[in-house]
Amino acid sequence: MGRRRSKWKDGKRADRGSLLLQYAKAGDCAALSTLLDEVVTSVDPEEAEHARIELLQLTQDHNGSTALHLAASEGRCEMVRLLLELGAGEIHLGGGRRKYARTPLHEAAINGHLDACRLLVDFGLLVDCHTTRGRTPLMYAVKGNFVALTRYFVMDCDANVDEQNEMGVTALYIACQDGHEEMVKLLVEEAHADVNLSNRTNHAPLHEAVAGGFVGVVDYLLNHGADKYVVDKMGVTVWHEAAGNGSVEMLELLVHHEVSFHPHGREQVDKVMARHPFHYAAVEGKPDFVRTLLEKQLVDVNMVDVDRCTALYYAAANGHANVMQTLLTFGADPNLASIRRSPLHCAVEWHRVECVQLLLQHGASLDAKSKDGLTPSQVAAQKGFLDLVALLDDGHP
């Protein structure tokens, strides 16, 4: 009698593979076990074990997820346990999957499935395993604000709390970025995370917390050793981040912690635009922040940058009439020009009608000339802004 012909054909394998993934995701252990029994009985005995393991380990969906990935992602603990017992886990011990290289442990962590993570770690999956972008299960747990899971990783599994992804981002950086105060405290107090470990551009956790307006997190970091004068590679300080956010509460907190605008006798300006945080606030349209800085006499309303641009100039250029009103109330000079033009020229150039009206109300010169020798009215005519030509020729709003 000749050798029995294998029924393990590509078409049948694809059908069974689809069912395998479906059962794994749904947590249907009975159906999955029955499916595997069918596979074993449908091939030659010497091929049975190979066919079963091949189906378990190599079958993937369009995202590259195996049955174990899907079961872990859904938190199907009984299914995870069954798949590990059947041999589906060995392929994941040294790596992950083709797409993004996430392991089943990453998938369980993304969705906060603590019990599934325990099963996978006990089996031997690496707790510090990286995706292709350098992300660890701990980072995903922190991103999801899963406190119990994070504590398990750092306290029970000894996960490296200061591990960095390809951008140099740590778990603490992520927690600060998202404003998760309880998570920040856990990472610092229990896992002893480095509060000053910055990313590849020297952007620190403190930068992120300030930018997000997370006052509680910022206060905690400053009370636990964060460098209040940290500067990233673009020259951005925490004051720049605060100005961009515009939170007066954050401003008050930085003042409380005595964060100076000019540490070591140097003004804080970024390296790209050479702007002071005061100018940032004007650019971003933060009138309350601007007003508070002026009320506290932390800045000179007419301070200029390297191009001799004032906060009023930047507010006019960006159409922030509310910021302009605040600046003018505090004595901003409407005729203090940059190396190229006056604030009025700038407002006309960008057709900021309300800003033009404000400047005229406060005595902006109609005769001022730009670097190109043009008056504001001539700029308006050149741009075809006939409404502004009429407004300027009248000499009043």
Secondary structure, 3 states (H helix, E strand, C coil): CCCCCCCCCHHHHHHHHHHHHHHHHHCCHHHHHHHHHHHHHCCCHHHHHHHHHHHHHHCCCCCCCCHHHHHHHHCCHHHHHHHHHHCCCHHHCCCCCCCCCCCHHHHHHHCCCHHHHHHHHHHCCCCCCCCCCCCCHHHHHHHCCCHHHHHHHHHHCCCCCCCCCCCCCCHHHHHHHHCCHHHHHHHHHHCCCCCCCCCCCCCCHHHHHHHCCCHHHHHHHHHCCCCCCCCCCCCCCHHHHHHHHCCHHHHHHHHHCCCCCCHHHCCCCCCCCCCCHHHHHHHHCCHHHHHHHHHCCCCCCCCCCCCCCCHHHHHHHCCCHHHHHHHHHCCCCCCCCCCCCCHHHHHHHCCCHHHHHHHHHCCCCCCCCCCCCCCHHHHHHHHCCHHHHHHHHHCCC
